[in-house]
Amino acid sequence: MADRRASWLKGVLDLLVLAVLARGESYGYAIAKTLDEAGLGRIKGGTLYPVLNRLEEAGLVEAEFRATERGPGRRYYRLTDQGRSTLGEQSDLWQAFESSVREVLEKGTRE
């Protein structure tokens, strides 16, 4: 059976990005690095930036471009009030789902 982690991550990436931004504003590379350091693997820009754009269009995050003294400028993202509310609601739903999956898996491996 193939490694399914990439497809699992795809299903929960929006929620994870919101959770990272709940810690404070950040930019794309730093968000990807945080998720990688959490053990979720390297997330490419071609995957992450469409998520950030979708969250911005939905009103869950706001973005601001900032010039830097060195190198290219960056878009910084932060949660909106709606994003924080959505994070709470979706976190509760995810935890209930994860609990159900864990229960089925535990029963299946004990038999």
Number of C-alpha atoms within 10 A of each C-alpha: 3 4 7 8 11 11 10 10 15 12 11 12 19 17 20 16 22 26 17 18 21 16 10 10 16 18 17 18 14 13 20 22 15 16 17 13 11 9 9 15 15 12 18 11 12 8 12 18 15 11 17 22 14 13 20 18 11 12 14 21 24 19 17 11 11 11 11 9 7 6 7 8 11 16 13 16 23 22 27 17 12 13 23 18 13 16 22 15 11 16 16 12 12 14 11 12 12 12 12 12 11 12 11 11 11 11 9 9 7 6 5
